[in-house]
Structure formats: structure tokens, C-alpha cells
């Protein structure tokens, strides 16, 4: 049985474990550090965890900028991929964002991640032709 619930800073190590197992880049000394994660949680970020029984098998971070909701860092343990976990996290994230009266939901997907792109398209997301530009004060930012 799969359930999705809010996670807290106490779940940080388990979240990092899922990200690493799913081959996400983790910036331990930058934006993914324990301290930064706690700051982000305090500033309104919601961390959602998908559980199969008592095992954390998927994670998504949900943020918003006042106009639009964002689904970030969605990751599922490899053994649980393509079993509905990612879709359950997307649906829970959307419900969270609708609860904040946000009607636009978005995600950024790296160009090489065809599986993630297919998942979001299956969930009804359309691909926009947008350039993502970034300027970082340091490599781990």
C-alpha cells in the first residue's frame, strides 16, 4: 500500500538517501545541506514522501513563488520506479498547491531525463519552449 505524507527536517537523511539512490546530484555543502534544507522548510517548502509500508520510496519538494507552484527534486527509488510512485507524488504535490490557491503547476526537467519528462506528460503537463538560465554565487548554490 502506497501513502504520501509531509516530511520534516527530521527526515533529511532519508530524503538524501532516496535522492542518491535515484542518482540525483546532491550538493551536500550547498543548497542540499541540512542547514539549507531546514531554511527552505521554514520558508514554506513542503517535502512529500511516498511510503510503501514503512519504507520511504519517493520524494518530491514543493515550492511556490506566489504565482506558480513548483514540483522539484522528484525522485523514486529504482526498485519502485514505474509503479505509480512518481504519479502519486505529482498528484499529492498538485493537491498541496491547489490548497494554496495556485492554479499553475510547473517542473523543470533536465534534458536527458526522458523518464521524468514522460511521467509529467502522462500527468497532463505540456512542454513549453523556455530557456532556463542561472547564475550561481558558487558551484554548490
C-alpha positions as CSV (number, residue, x, y, z in Angstrom):
1,X,0.0,0.0,0.0
2,X,1.4,3.4,-1.0
3,X,0.8,6.5,1.1
4,X,2.1,10.0,0.7
5,X,2.7,12.3,3.7
6,X,4.5,15.5,4.6
7,X,8.1,15.1,5.7
8,X,10.1,17.3,8.0
9,X,13.7,18.2,8.7
10,X,13.9,15.0,10.8
11,X,13.5,13.1,7.6
12,X,16.5,14.8,6.0
13,X,18.8,11.7,5.9
14,X,16.1,9.5,4.4
15,X,15.4,12.1,1.8
16,X,19.1,12.4,0.8
17,X,19.2,8.6,0.7
18,X,16.4,8.5,-1.9
19,X,17.9,11.2,-4.0
20,X,21.3,9.4,-4.0
21,X,19.7,6.0,-4.8
22,X,17.8,7.7,-7.7
23,X,21.1,9.3,-9.0
24,X,20.1,12.9,-8.3
25,X,23.1,15.2,-7.8
26,X,23.2,16.2,-4.1
27,X,25.1,19.3,-3.1
28,X,25.9,18.5,0.5
29,X,27.7,21.8,1.1
30,X,25.3,24.0,-0.8
31,X,21.6,24.1,-1.3
32,X,21.1,20.5,-0.3
33,X,22.9,20.8,3.0
34,X,21.0,20.0,6.2
35,X,21.0,23.7,7.2
36,X,19.7,24.9,3.9
37,X,17.1,22.2,3.8
38,X,15.9,23.4,7.2
39,X,15.8,27.0,6.0
40,X,13.8,26.0,2.9
41,X,11.3,24.1,5.0
42,X,11.0,27.1,7.3
43,X,10.3,29.3,4.3
44,X,7.4,27.3,3.0
45,X,8.9,24.4,1.1
46,X,6.9,21.2,1.5
47,X,8.7,17.9,1.3
48,X,6.4,15.0,0.4
49,X,7.3,11.4,1.0
50,X,5.8,8.3,-0.7
51,X,5.9,5.3,1.6
52,X,5.4,1.6,0.6
53,X,4.5,0.2,4.0
54,X,7.1,1.8,6.3
55,X,9.8,2.4,3.6
56,X,10.4,5.8,2.1
57,X,10.4,5.1,-1.6
58,X,9.9,8.5,-3.2
59,X,10.3,12.2,-2.5
60,X,9.2,15.5,-4.0
61,X,9.8,19.0,-2.9
62,X,7.0,21.5,-3.4
63,X,7.6,25.3,-3.5
64,X,5.8,28.3,-4.8
65,X,6.7,31.8,-5.9
66,X,3.4,33.5,-5.2
67,X,2.1,32.9,-8.8
68,X,3.1,29.4,-9.6
69,X,3.7,26.2,-7.8
70,X,6.8,24.1,-8.5
71,X,7.5,20.4,-8.1
72,X,11.2,20.0,-7.5
73,X,13.6,17.1,-6.9
74,X,11.1,14.3,-7.6
75,X,12.9,11.0,-7.1
76,X,11.9,7.4,-6.7
77,X,14.0,4.5,-5.6
78,X,14.9,2.5,-8.7
79,X,13.1,-0.7,-7.4
80,X,9.9,1.3,-7.2
81,X,10.1,3.2,-10.4
82,X,7.3,2.8,-13.0
83,X,4.9,1.5,-10.2
84,X,2.9,4.7,-9.7
85,X,5.0,6.3,-7.1
86,X,6.0,9.3,-9.2
87,X,2.4,9.9,-10.2
88,X,1.2,9.7,-6.6
89,X,3.8,12.3,-5.7
90,X,2.8,14.6,-8.5
91,X,-0.9,14.3,-7.5
92,X,-0.1,15.0,-3.9
93,X,2.0,18.0,-4.9
94,X,-0.8,19.4,-7.0
95,X,-3.3,18.9,-4.2
96,X,-0.9,20.8,-1.9
97,X,-0.5,23.6,-4.4
98,X,-4.3,23.8,-5.0
99,X,-4.7,24.2,-1.2
100,X,-2.5,27.3,-1.6
101,X,-4.8,28.6,-4.4
102,X,-2.1,28.1,-7.0
103,X,-3.6,27.1,-10.4
104,X,-0.3,26.8,-12.3
105,X,2.0,23.9,-11.5
106,X,5.4,23.5,-13.1
107,X,8.6,21.5,-13.0
108,X,12.0,21.8,-14.5
109,X,13.3,18.5,-16.1
110,X,16.9,18.0,-17.2
111,X,17.0,17.4,-21.0
112,X,18.5,13.9,-20.6
113,X,15.7,12.7,-18.2
114,X,13.3,11.1,-20.7
115,X,11.5,9.0,-18.0
116,X,10.7,12.1,-15.9
117,X,9.5,14.0,-18.9
118,X,7.2,11.1,-19.9
119,X,5.9,10.9,-16.4
120,X,5.0,14.6,-16.3
121,X,3.4,14.5,-19.8
122,X,1.4,11.5,-18.6
123,X,0.2,13.6,-15.7
124,X,-1.1,16.3,-18.2
125,X,1.9,18.6,-18.3
126,X,2.9,20.1,-21.6
127,X,6.3,21.0,-22.7
128,X,7.0,24.7,-23.0
129,X,9.8,26.1,-25.1
130,X,11.6,28.1,-22.4
131,X,15.3,28.7,-21.7
132,X,16.4,28.2,-18.2
133,X,19.2,30.5,-17.2
134,X,21.0,30.5,-13.9
135,X,23.7,32.5,-12.2
136,X,25.3,31.0,-9.1
137,X,27.4,32.6,-6.5
138,X,29.3,29.3,-6.0
139,X,29.1,25.8,-7.6
140,X,27.0,24.3,-4.8
141,X,24.4,27.1,-4.7
